[in-house]
Amino acid sequence: MPNADPVIVKGLRRDSEDNEGNTVAFSGEHVALTLTALNSFEPNFVGVGQVLCRGGSECLVPGKRFIARLLVFNIIIPIMKGTRADLFVHSLCEACTIVKLEAIINKASGQVTKRKPRFICFLRCLTKNVYGVVEIETDRVICIESYSQCRPLGRVTLRSAGQTIAAGIIEKVFE
């Protein structure tokens, strides 16, 4: 994924183990694989940030847009609609844009302070030490899932100008 190339797994080895008798790996684990192509699969197409999963209805569906719950760190420039940043998720780094500011969340109670208000004066930006719900769009399709489905694929970090500006979890992925 996200290329959706069908392959057959001939061999599997966990990085932490020396034996090759393992036939099972779990979500979020790093493994070494031996693959055989079913179609026109090229080994050069396998790279950082790609995910191997079985087909079917519960298969991971790559996406470009998602909603994330973020904790904004101690930053100088606030996060606004249109802010560009580098998104770090599992082993992938991808450029992204903050498309929409959905809500601001009270840190103490965890309740939504303002959600899609009529006047957006309270949601123009996310300042330091604030929890917020934002919609993010990446430049390319990436392999992500909501945090409730897969914790390793549901954690995100935003960086800009060499500084970590926010971190959080993915709540919903748009297909």
N, CA, C and O atoms as a DFTB+ gen file, in Angstrom:
700 C
 N C O
     1  1       0.842      -1.163       0.000
     2  2       0.000       0.000       0.000
     3  2       0.888       1.226       0.000
     4  3       1.969       1.122       0.579
     5  1       0.588       2.304      -0.540
     6  2      -0.679       2.662      -1.149
     7  2      -0.798       2.273      -2.619
     8  3      -1.797       2.612      -3.253
     9  1       0.185       1.573      -3.181
    10  2       0.126       1.208      -4.598
    11  2      -0.893       0.123      -4.891
    12  3      -1.342      -0.004      -6.029
    13  1      -1.268      -0.661      -3.891
    14  2      -2.227      -1.768      -4.025
    15  2      -1.742      -2.809      -5.024
    16  3      -2.527      -3.311      -5.828
    17  1      -0.455      -3.138      -4.979
    18  2       0.114      -4.182      -5.827
    19  2      -0.057      -5.534      -5.143
    20  3       0.378      -5.700      -4.003
    21  1      -0.683      -6.509      -5.817
    22  2      -0.833      -7.834      -5.197
    23  2       0.483      -8.609      -5.232
    24  3       1.146      -8.673      -6.267
    25  1       0.856      -9.195      -4.095
    26  2       2.082      -9.990      -3.985
    27  2       1.817     -11.211      -3.114
    28  3       0.816     -11.276      -2.401
    29  1       2.728     -12.172      -3.182
    30  2       2.690     -13.338      -2.301
    31  2       3.898     -13.237      -1.375
    32  3       5.021     -13.015      -1.829
    33  1       3.660     -13.401      -0.077
    34  2       4.744     -13.374       0.896
    35  2       5.351     -14.767       0.965
    36  3       4.699     -15.711       1.413
    37  1       6.597     -14.900       0.523
    38  2       7.300     -16.191       0.537
    39  2       8.002     -16.431       1.869
    40  3       8.093     -17.568       2.332
    41  1       8.495     -15.364       2.478
    42  2       9.205     -15.498       3.746
    43  2       9.019     -14.272       4.606
    44  3       8.812     -13.167       4.106
    45  1       9.097     -14.485       5.930
    46  2       8.899     -13.395       6.875
    47  2       9.884     -13.581       8.022
    48  3      10.045     -14.685       8.541
    49  1      10.543     -12.488       8.414
    50  2      11.464     -12.549       9.546
    51  2      11.353     -11.254      10.325
    52  3      11.459     -10.166       9.760
    53  1      11.138     -11.378      11.632
    54  2      11.121     -10.190      12.482
    55  2      12.541      -9.690      12.646
    56  3      13.486     -10.476      12.702
    57  1      12.684      -8.372      12.721
    58  2      14.019      -7.788      12.852
    59  2      14.706      -8.191      14.150
    60  3      15.934      -8.266      14.204
    61  1      13.927      -8.451      15.193
    62  2      14.503      -8.758      16.503
    63  2      14.902     -10.222      16.649
    64  3      15.519     -10.587      17.650
    65  1      14.571     -11.065      15.684
    66  2      14.849     -12.493      15.804
    67  2      15.725     -12.972      14.653
    68  3      15.708     -12.407      13.560
    69  1      16.492     -14.027      14.923
    70  2      17.393     -14.573      13.914
    71  2      16.771     -15.697      13.107
    72  3      17.148     -15.914      11.955
    73  1      15.815     -16.420      13.701
    74  2      15.232     -17.565      12.984
    75  2      14.232     -17.108      11.938
    76  3      13.652     -16.028      12.045
    77  1      14.035     -17.946      10.924
    78  2      13.113     -17.607       9.844
    79  2      11.855     -18.453       9.888
    80  3      11.139     -18.537       8.890
    81  1      11.566     -19.084      11.019
    82  2      10.409     -19.957      11.129
    83  2       9.118     -19.234      11.457
    84  3       8.075     -19.878      11.570
    85  1       9.150     -17.930      11.613
    86  2       7.942     -17.182      11.957
    87  2       7.031     -17.052      10.750
    88  3       7.491     -16.831       9.630
    89  1       5.749     -17.190      10.988
    90  2       4.782     -17.015       9.909
    91  2       3.763     -15.945      10.242
    92  3       2.817     -15.733       9.483
    93  1       3.942     -15.263      11.372
    94  2       2.964     -14.273      11.815
    95  2       3.675     -12.982      12.201
    96  3       4.710     -13.006      12.867
    97  1       3.111     -11.858      11.777
    98  2       3.549     -10.536      12.219
    99  2       2.298      -9.739      12.536
   100  3       1.265      -9.911      11.888
   101  1       2.386      -8.877      13.518
   102  2       1.232      -8.109      13.954
   103  2       1.342      -6.657      13.512
   104  3       2.416      -6.182      13.144
   105  1       0.233      -5.977      13.555
   106  2       0.153      -4.593      13.119
   107  2       1.178      -3.736      13.846
   108  3       1.274      -3.767      15.073
   109  1       1.941      -2.971      13.074
   110  2       2.922      -2.066      13.638
   111  2       4.310      -2.645      13.799
   112  3       5.233      -1.911      14.152
   113  1       4.497      -3.938      13.556
   114  2       5.815      -4.549      13.696
   115  2       6.649      -4.318      12.437
   116  3       6.120      -4.226      11.330
   117  1       7.951      -4.227      12.631
   118  2       8.885      -4.113      11.512
   119  2       9.410      -5.507      11.200
   120  3       9.907      -6.202      12.085
   121  1       9.297      -5.912       9.941
   122  2       9.709      -7.255       9.534
   123  2      10.485      -7.185       8.221
   124  3      10.380      -6.219       7.465
   125  1      11.264      -8.233       7.972
   126  2      11.930      -8.405       6.677
   127  2      11.120      -9.427       5.890
   128  3      10.794     -10.493       6.411
   129  1      10.792      -9.108       4.635
   130  2       9.929      -9.957       3.820
   131  2      10.623     -10.400       2.541
   132  3      11.481      -9.704       1.998
   133  1      10.225     -11.575       2.079
   134  2      10.581     -12.026       0.739
   135  2       9.279     -12.082      -0.045
   136  3       8.368     -12.829       0.312
   137  1       9.187     -11.291      -1.116
   138  2       7.944     -11.159      -1.872
   139  2       8.087     -11.725      -3.278
   140  3       9.162     -11.685      -3.877
   141  1       6.971     -12.255      -3.793
   142  2       6.881     -12.698      -5.181
   143  2       5.732     -11.944      -5.834
   144  3       4.656     -11.812      -5.250
   145  1       5.960     -11.455      -7.036
   146  2       4.960     -10.644      -7.727
   147  2       3.880     -11.504      -8.361
   148  3       4.143     -12.605      -8.843
   149  1       2.652     -10.978      -8.351
   150  2       1.554     -11.608      -9.080
   151  2       1.361     -10.943     -10.436
   152  3       0.982     -11.601     -11.405
   153  1       1.620      -9.651     -10.506
   154  2       1.474      -8.906     -11.759
   155  2       2.816      -8.288     -12.136
   156  3       3.834      -8.977     -12.203
   157  1       2.805      -7.015     -12.373
   158  2       4.022      -6.306     -12.783
   159  2       4.648      -5.581     -11.593
   160  3       5.005      -4.407     -11.699
   161  1       4.778      -6.251     -10.496
   162  2       5.346      -5.675      -9.279
   163  2       6.853      -5.479      -9.433
   164  3       7.562      -6.380      -9.882
   165  1       7.330      -4.309      -9.062
   166  2       8.758      -4.006      -9.114
   167  2       9.279      -3.825      -7.690
   168  3       8.695      -3.062      -6.920
   169  1      10.359      -4.507      -7.323
   170  2      10.910      -4.354      -5.971
   171  2      11.306      -2.918      -5.648
   172  3      11.303      -2.530      -4.480
   173  1      11.643      -2.127      -6.657
   174  2      12.029      -0.738      -6.423
   175  2      10.862       0.116      -5.942
   176  3      11.077       1.208      -5.415
   177  1       9.633      -0.359      -6.114
   178  2       8.465       0.403      -5.698
   179  2       8.187       0.284      -4.206
   180  3       7.361       1.027      -3.676
   181  1       8.852      -0.626      -3.525
   182  2       8.677      -0.777      -2.084
   183  2       9.593       0.220      -1.401
   184  3      10.803       0.223      -1.631
   185  1       9.010       1.074      -0.553
   186  2       9.804       2.103       0.097
   187  2       9.298       2.427       1.484
   188  3       8.359       1.806       1.983
   189  1       9.926       3.399       2.093
   190  2       9.572       3.840       3.431
   191  2       8.140       4.360       3.440
   192  3       7.733       5.095       2.541
   193  1       7.388       3.979       4.452
   194  2       6.023       4.454       4.604
   195  2       4.977       3.582       3.957
   196  3       3.783       3.844       4.104
   197  1       5.393       2.546       3.242
   198  2       4.416       1.650       2.636
   199  2       4.057       0.548       3.619
   200  3       4.860       0.165       4.469
   201  1       2.843       0.049       3.487
   202  2       2.297      -0.919       4.427
   203  2       1.870      -2.160       3.665
   204  3       1.265      -2.066       2.597
   205  1       2.185      -3.313       4.215
   206  2       1.765      -4.588       3.640
   207  2       0.550      -5.074       4.416
   208  3       0.590      -5.162       5.643
   209  1      -0.527      -5.391       3.707
   210  2      -1.733      -5.893       4.368
   211  2      -2.463      -6.833       3.425
   212  3      -2.279      -6.791       2.209
   213  1      -3.291      -7.678       4.012
   214  2      -4.050      -8.601       3.172
   215  2      -5.242      -7.877       2.577
   216  3      -5.668      -6.842       3.089
   217  1      -5.772      -8.413       1.512
   218  2      -6.936      -7.810       0.880
   219  2      -8.205      -8.151       1.642
   220  3      -8.176      -8.914       2.607
   221  1      -9.293      -7.593       1.210
   222  2     -10.568      -7.882       1.844
   223  2     -11.230      -6.631       2.373
   224  3     -10.731      -5.520       2.192
   225  1     -12.361      -6.823       3.032
   226  2     -13.145      -5.685       3.501
   227  2     -12.454      -4.920       4.623
   228  3     -12.659      -3.713       4.757
   229  1     -11.631      -5.601       5.438
   230  2     -10.939      -4.912       6.527
   231  2      -9.557      -4.411       6.120
   232  3      -8.750      -4.047       6.975
   233  1      -9.289      -4.390       4.847
   234  2      -8.003      -3.948       4.314
   235  2      -7.808      -2.448       4.557
   236  3      -8.760      -1.669       4.513
   237  1      -6.582      -2.071       4.808
   238  2      -6.223      -0.669       4.958
   239  2      -6.507       0.075       3.657
   240  3      -6.106      -0.372       2.582
   241  1      -7.196       1.207       3.755
   242  2      -7.497       2.026       2.581
   243  2      -6.677       3.310       2.691
   244  3      -6.915       4.104       3.601
   245  1      -5.721       3.536       1.795
   246  2      -4.908       4.752       1.861
   247  2      -5.762       6.003       1.689
   248  3      -6.796       5.976       1.021
   249  1      -5.320       7.090       2.295
   250  2      -6.078       8.330       2.208
   251  2      -5.189       9.556       2.156
   252  3      -3.992       9.493       2.437
   253  1      -5.806      10.682       1.787
   254  2      -5.120      11.973       1.739
   255  2      -5.651      12.940       2.786
   256  3      -4.935      13.843       3.219
   257  1      -6.905      12.756       3.197
   258  2      -7.532      13.675       4.149
   259  2      -7.939      12.915       5.392
   260  3      -8.414      11.781       5.320
   261  1      -7.746      13.554       6.535
   262  2      -8.140      12.931       7.790
   263  2      -8.352      13.995       8.857
   264  3      -7.901      15.133       8.725
   265  1      -9.044      13.601       9.909
   266  2      -9.269      14.475      11.057
   267  2      -8.374      13.993      12.183
   268  3      -8.339      12.803      12.494
   269  1      -7.646      14.928      12.794
   270  2      -6.723      14.590      13.874
   271  2      -7.002      15.454      15.094
   272  3      -7.385      16.619      14.983
   273  1      -6.799      14.852      16.261
   274  2      -6.870      15.577      17.535
   275  2      -5.428      15.870      17.929
   276  3      -4.643      14.950      18.158
   277  1      -5.080      17.155      18.007
   278  2      -3.691      17.562      18.216
   279  2      -3.502      18.327      19.511
   280  3      -4.392      19.053      19.954
   281  1      -2.337      18.158      20.111
   282  2      -1.873      19.017      21.192
   283  2      -0.803      19.909      20.582
   284  3       0.225      19.425      20.107
   285  1      -1.049      21.208      20.598
   286  2      -0.104      22.166      20.031
   287  2       0.941      22.475      21.101
   288  3       0.597      22.785      22.241
   289  1       2.207      22.389      20.732
   290  2       3.298      22.629      21.672
   291  2       3.570      24.118      21.811
   292  3       2.829      24.945      21.279
   293  1       4.623      24.453      22.519
   294  2       4.990      25.838      22.768
   295  2       5.585      26.433      21.491
   296  3       6.789      26.337      21.254
   297  1       4.729      27.047      20.672
   298  2       5.148      27.578      19.373
   299  2       4.999      29.092      19.348
   300  3       4.243      29.670      20.129
   301  1       5.724      29.715      18.447
   302  2       5.662      31.175      18.313
   303  2       4.558      31.575      17.345
   304  3       3.756      32.457      17.651
   305  1       4.511      30.935      16.179
   306  2       3.504      31.243      15.162
   307  2       2.345      30.266      15.325
   308  3       2.572      29.057      15.299
   309  1       1.109      30.743      15.491
   310  2      -0.030      29.837      15.689
   311  2      -0.356      29.029      14.435
   312  3      -0.007      29.413      13.319
   313  1      -1.030      27.907      14.645
   314  2      -1.474      27.060      13.535
   315  2      -2.807      27.598      13.038
   316  3      -3.761      27.718      13.806
   317  1      -2.869      27.922      11.750
   318  2      -4.078      28.467      11.147
   319  2      -4.485      27.616       9.956
   320  3      -3.733      26.750       9.509
   321  1      -5.677      27.872       9.453
   322  2      -6.111      27.230       8.212
   323  2      -5.122      27.611       7.119
   324  3      -4.794      28.784       6.945
   325  1      -4.646      26.600       6.379
   326  2      -3.676      26.838       5.325
   327  2      -2.233      26.650       5.751
   328  3      -1.328      26.737       4.921
   329  1      -2.001      26.393       7.034
   330  2      -0.638      26.174       7.517
   331  2      -0.037      24.931       6.875
   332  3      -0.675      23.878       6.841
   333  1       1.186      25.047       6.364
   334  2       1.909      23.911       5.774
   335  2       2.884      23.369       6.815
   336  3       3.495      24.129       7.566
   337  1       3.019      22.049       6.849
   338  2       3.926      21.403       7.797
   339  2       4.359      20.056       7.240
   340  3       3.834      19.586       6.231
   341  1       5.323      19.446       7.911
   342  2       5.734      18.079       7.595
   343  2       5.018      17.156       8.560
   344  3       5.090      17.333       9.776
   345  1       4.326      16.168       8.009
   346  2       3.579      15.201       8.805
   347  2       4.433      13.953       8.975
   348  3       4.891      13.369       7.993
   349  1       4.645      13.547      10.219
   350  2       5.363      12.311      10.510
   351  2       4.362      11.318      11.063
   352  3       3.724      11.566      12.086
   353  1       4.228      10.184      10.376
   354  2       3.320       9.121      10.800
   355  2       4.022       7.798      10.513
   356  3       4.542       7.599       9.415
   357  1       4.043       6.902      11.479
   358  2       4.844       5.664      11.504
   359  2       6.236       5.952      10.969
   360  3       6.964       6.692      11.630
   361  1       6.661       5.433       9.841
   362  2       8.018       5.678       9.333
   363  2       8.031       6.666       8.173
   364  3       9.029       6.761       7.458
   365  1       6.954       7.394       7.977
   366  2       6.782       8.237       6.804
   367  2       6.831       9.718       7.161
   368  3       6.358      10.128       8.221
   369  1       7.401      10.506       6.273
   370  2       7.371      11.965       6.370
   371  2       6.738      12.482       5.085
   372  3       7.209      12.174       3.990
   373  1       5.670      13.268       5.217
   374  2       4.940      13.764       4.051
   375  2       4.502      15.206       4.297
   376  3       4.131      15.559       5.416
   377  1       4.544      16.034       3.263
   378  2       4.079      17.413       3.368
   379  2       2.562      17.432       3.495
   380  3       1.865      16.641       2.860
   381  1       2.058      18.348       4.328
   382  2       0.608      18.422       4.533
   383  2       0.169      19.866       4.726
   384  3       0.984      20.768       4.918
   385  1      -1.152      20.056       4.670
   386  2      -1.776      21.359       4.862
   387  2      -2.919      21.218       5.851
   388  3      -3.683      20.255       5.790
   389  1      -3.040      22.181       6.765
   390  2      -4.199      22.228       7.659
   391  2      -5.348      22.808       6.836
   392  3      -5.316      23.980       6.463
   393  1      -6.362      21.992       6.555
   394  2      -7.464      22.392       5.687
   395  2      -8.561      23.101       6.475
   396  3      -9.141      24.079       6.002
   397  1      -8.839      22.606       7.674
   398  2      -9.950      23.154       8.446
   399  2      -9.672      22.999       9.932
   400  3      -9.140      21.978      10.369
   401  1     -10.035      24.018      10.710
   402  2      -9.980      23.929      12.165
   403  2     -11.378      23.564      12.645
   404  3     -12.299      24.376      12.563
   405  1     -11.534      22.345      13.144
   406  2     -12.856      21.831      13.511
   407  2     -13.311      22.294      14.886
   408  3     -14.452      22.727      15.046
   409  1     -12.425      22.207      15.889
   410  2     -12.848      22.503      17.257
   411  2     -11.649      22.782      18.139
   412  3     -10.519      22.405      17.830
   413  1     -11.927      23.458      19.251
   414  2     -10.955      23.628      20.320
   415  2     -11.481      22.843      21.509
   416  3     -12.671      22.894      21.819
   417  1     -10.584      22.112      22.177
   418  2     -10.982      21.222      23.261
   419  2     -10.412      21.739      24.577
   420  3      -9.254      22.152      24.640
   421  1     -11.230      21.714      25.626
   422  2     -10.803      22.104      26.964
   423  2      -9.834      21.058      27.494
   424  3     -10.166      19.874      27.538
   425  1      -8.628      21.484      27.902
   426  2      -7.614      20.539      28.374
   427  2      -8.047      19.829      29.651
   428  3      -7.771      18.641      29.817
   429  1      -8.711      20.527      30.543
   430  2      -9.073      19.954      31.840
   431  2     -10.183      18.914      31.719
   432  3     -10.066      17.814      32.259
   433  1     -11.253      19.256      31.017
   434  2     -12.419      18.368      30.959
   435  2     -12.423      17.451      29.739
   436  3     -13.069      16.403      29.759
   437  1     -11.711      17.828      28.679
   438  2     -11.730      17.043      27.451
   439  2     -12.955      17.305      26.594
   440  3     -13.136      16.652      25.566
   441  1     -13.789      18.235      26.988
   442  2     -14.999      18.569      26.246
   443  2     -14.694      19.615      25.172
   444  3     -13.771      20.419      25.308
   445  1     -15.479      19.585      24.118
   446  2     -15.322      20.536      23.019
   447  2     -15.795      21.907      23.480
   448  3     -16.926      22.054      23.943
   449  1     -14.930      22.913      23.355
   450  2     -15.280      24.282      23.724
   451  2     -16.107      24.930      22.623
   452  3     -17.168      25.496      22.890
   453  1     -15.631      24.851      21.402
   454  2     -16.347      25.394      20.244
   455  2     -16.207      24.433      19.084
   456  3     -15.097      24.009      18.762
   457  1     -17.328      24.077      18.445
   458  2     -17.306      23.199      17.280
   459  2     -18.071      23.879      16.153
   460  3     -19.264      24.158      16.272
   461  1     -17.367      24.142      15.060
   462  2     -17.954      24.765      13.874
   463  2     -18.867      25.939      14.251
   464  3     -20.049      25.932      13.908
   465  1     -18.340      26.929      14.941
   466  2     -19.186      28.052      15.353
   467  2     -19.612      28.898      14.160
   468  3     -18.998      28.859      13.094
   469  1     -20.668      29.654      14.367
   470  2     -21.170      30.515      13.301
   471  2     -20.141      31.579      12.939
   472  3     -19.900      31.855      11.764
   473  1     -19.549      32.160      13.953
   474  2     -18.474      33.125      13.741
   475  2     -17.177      32.460      14.177
   476  3     -17.098      31.892      15.266
   477  1     -16.180      32.532      13.337
   478  2     -14.975      31.756      13.608
   479  2     -13.913      32.537      14.376
   480  3     -12.728      32.220      14.275
   481  1     -14.312      33.544      15.135
   482  2     -13.308      34.329      15.849
   483  2     -12.537      33.483      16.860
   484  3     -11.371      33.770      17.130
   485  1     -13.157      32.456      17.419
   486  2     -12.461      31.600      18.381
   487  2     -11.678      30.493      17.692
   488  3     -10.865      29.828      18.334
   489  1     -11.902      30.282      16.417
   490  2     -11.236      29.182      15.727
   491  2     -10.365      29.649      14.569
   492  3     -10.142      28.894      13.623
   493  1      -9.887      30.842      14.628
   494  2      -9.005      31.293      13.560
   495  2      -7.646      30.631      13.635
   496  3      -6.991      30.431      12.612
   497  1      -7.220      30.289      14.834
   498  2      -5.904      29.678      14.975
   499  2      -5.828      28.847      16.246
   500  3      -6.636      29.003      17.162
   501  1      -4.847      27.969      16.280
   502  2      -4.532      27.201      17.477
   503  2      -3.218      27.746      18.013
   504  3      -2.203      27.729      17.317
   505  1      -3.236      28.228      19.243
   506  2      -2.033      28.789      19.845
   507  2      -1.355      27.740      20.709
   508  3      -1.786      26.588      20.748
   509  1      -0.303      28.133      21.395
   510  2       0.480      27.176      22.172
   511  2      -0.328      26.560      23.311
   512  3      -1.202      27.196      23.902
   513  1      -0.004      25.296      23.597
   514  2      -0.599      24.526      24.692
   515  2      -2.115      24.404      24.595
   516  3      -2.809      24.485      25.608
   517  1      -2.632      24.211      23.385
   518  2      -4.071      24.072      23.147
   519  2      -4.329      22.724      22.487
   520  3      -3.555      22.277      21.640
   521  1      -5.437      22.073      22.889
   522  2      -5.908      20.879      22.187
   523  2      -6.859      21.331      21.097
   524  3      -7.703      22.196      21.327
   525  1      -6.730      20.757      19.921
   526  2      -7.629      21.112      18.841
   527  2      -7.901      19.940      17.926
   528  3      -7.113      18.997      17.850
   529  1      -9.032      20.008      17.225
   530  2      -9.384      19.011      16.219
   531  2      -9.277      19.708      14.871
   532  3      -9.923      20.730      14.639
   533  1      -8.455      19.147      13.981
   534  2      -8.206      19.767      12.683
   535  2      -8.379      18.747      11.572
   536  3      -8.255      17.541      11.788
   537  1      -8.669      19.253      10.382
   538  2      -8.692      18.411       9.189
   539  2      -7.405      18.678       8.424
   540  3      -7.058      19.826       8.147
   541  1      -6.701      17.602       8.086
   542  2      -5.398      17.694       7.431
   543  2      -5.465      16.997       6.081
   544  3      -6.102      15.953       5.937
   545  1      -4.794      17.592       5.089
   546  2      -4.685      16.972       3.766
   547  2      -3.209      16.862       3.400
   548  3      -2.457      17.829       3.518
   549  1      -2.803      15.673       2.955
   550  2      -1.422      15.459       2.525
   551  2      -1.307      15.669       1.020
   552  3      -2.304      15.643       0.298
   553  1      -0.088      15.875       0.561
   554  2       0.137      16.080      -0.869
   555  2      -0.061      14.799      -1.670
   556  3      -0.506      14.843      -2.817
   557  1       0.270      13.652      -1.065
   558  2       0.111      12.355      -1.733
   559  2      -0.716      11.429      -0.854
   560  3      -0.910      11.690       0.333
   561  1      -1.196      10.355      -1.444
   562  2      -1.928       9.332      -0.699
   563  2      -0.939       8.601       0.206
   564  3       0.141       8.207      -0.234
   565  1      -1.320       8.423       1.489
   566  2      -0.453       7.737       2.442
   567  2      -1.244       6.674       3.197
   568  3      -2.475       6.676       3.188
   569  1      -0.526       5.772       3.846
   570  2      -1.145       4.689       4.615
   571  2      -1.350       5.138       6.054
   572  3      -0.393       5.253       6.820
   573  1      -2.598       5.390       6.414
   574  2      -2.948       5.796       7.771
   575  2      -4.246       5.129       8.169
   576  3      -5.035       4.723       7.316
   577  1      -4.464       5.018       9.465
   578  2      -5.724       4.519      10.001
   579  2      -6.037       5.304      11.256
   580  3      -5.167       5.973      11.813
   581  1      -7.272       5.222      11.697
   582  2      -7.627       5.903      12.936
   583  2      -6.914       5.222      14.102
   584  3      -6.609       4.031      14.051
   585  1      -6.658       5.991      15.139
   586  2      -5.944       5.488      16.313
   587  2      -6.696       4.344      16.975
   588  3      -6.079       3.438      17.534
   589  1      -8.023       4.376      16.917
   590  2      -8.826       3.310      17.530
   591  2      -8.673       1.983      16.785
   592  3      -8.839       0.923      17.389
   593  1      -8.361       2.018      15.491
   594  2      -8.182       0.796      14.707
   595  2      -6.761       0.255      14.789
   596  3      -6.560      -0.955      14.902
   597  1      -5.775       1.146      14.733
   598  2      -4.367       0.713      14.741
   599  2      -3.517       1.829      15.349
   600  3      -3.295       2.860      14.716
   601  1      -3.054       1.623      16.553
   602  2      -2.293       2.663      17.243
   603  2      -1.021       3.088      16.508
   604  3      -0.777       4.289      16.391
   605  1      -0.200       2.161      16.006
   606  2       1.018       2.616      15.310
   607  2       0.746       3.457      14.062
   608  3       1.522       4.363      13.757
   609  1      -0.333       3.180      13.338
   610  2      -0.651       3.948      12.129
   611  2      -1.529       5.157      12.433
   612  3      -1.858       5.919      11.524
   613  1      -1.913       5.346      13.695
   614  2      -2.815       6.425      14.060
   615  2      -2.184       7.565      14.829
   616  3      -2.884       8.488      15.245
   617  1      -0.871       7.524      15.028
   618  2      -0.176       8.604      15.732
   619  2       0.483       9.531      14.718
   620  3       1.074       9.071      13.741
   621  1       0.380      10.845      14.951
   622  2       0.967      11.821      14.031
   623  2       1.755      12.879      14.794
   624  3       1.488      13.163      15.961
   625  1       2.729      13.448      14.102
   626  2       3.503      14.575      14.616
   627  2       3.638      15.579      13.484
   628  3       3.887      15.201      12.339
   629  1       3.474      16.857      13.801
   630  2       3.643      17.923      12.813
   631  2       4.902      18.713      13.141
   632  3       5.121      19.114      14.285
   633  1       5.724      18.931      12.120
   634  2       6.946      19.721      12.283
   635  2       6.979      20.811      11.219
   636  3       6.518      20.625      10.093
   637  1       7.538      21.954      11.611
   638  2       7.683      23.069      10.680
   639  2       8.951      23.828      11.045
   640  3       9.184      24.125      12.216
   641  1       9.759      24.137      10.060
   642  2      11.006      24.886      10.246
   643  2      11.900      24.241      11.295
   644  3      12.512      24.937      12.105
   645  1      11.978      22.914      11.282
   646  2      12.851      22.199      12.198
   647  2      12.354      22.105      13.622
   648  3      13.095      21.680      14.508
   649  1      11.107      22.497      13.862
   650  2      10.544      22.492      15.210
   651  2       9.278      21.647      15.221
   652  3       8.460      21.745      14.306
   653  1       9.108      20.818      16.247
   654  2       7.875      20.055      16.407
   655  2       6.805      21.007      16.918
   656  3       6.953      21.599      17.988
   657  1       5.719      21.156      16.148
   658  2       4.689      22.124      16.519
   659  2       3.460      21.477      17.139
   660  3       2.735      22.129      17.890
   661  1       3.210      20.190      16.837
   662  2       2.028      19.526      17.391
   663  2       2.177      18.016      17.260
   664  3       2.928      17.516      16.423
   665  1       1.443      17.307      18.108
   666  2       1.396      15.847      18.035
   667  2      -0.001      15.410      18.439
   668  3      -0.684      16.097      19.197
   669  1      -0.418      14.260      17.925
   670  2      -1.754      13.802      18.272
   671  2      -2.099      12.482      17.635
   672  3      -1.230      11.705      17.238
   673  1      -3.406      12.246      17.549
   674  2      -3.908      10.984      17.015
   675  2      -4.920      11.250      15.903
   676  3      -5.567      12.296      15.862
   677  1      -5.037      10.276      15.009
   678  2      -5.997      10.362      13.908
   679  2      -7.337       9.838      14.399
   680  3      -7.415       8.734      14.937
   681  1      -8.386      10.621      14.216
   682  2      -9.726      10.210      14.629
   683  2     -10.517       9.587      13.493
   684  3     -11.254       8.623      13.702
   685  1     -10.367      10.137      12.282
   686  2     -11.154       9.653      11.143
   687  2     -10.367       9.872       9.861
   688  3      -9.732      10.911       9.678
   689  1     -10.416       8.878       8.969
   690  2      -9.759       8.978       7.663
   691  2     -10.838       9.024       6.594
   692  3     -11.755       8.203       6.596
   693  1     -10.731       9.991       5.673
   694  2     -11.671      10.091       4.562
   695  2     -11.132       9.281       3.393
   696  3      -9.960       9.404       3.037
   697  1     -11.979       8.456       2.796
   698  2     -11.555       7.615       1.669
   699  2     -11.705       8.345       0.356
   700  3     -11.396       7.790      -0.698
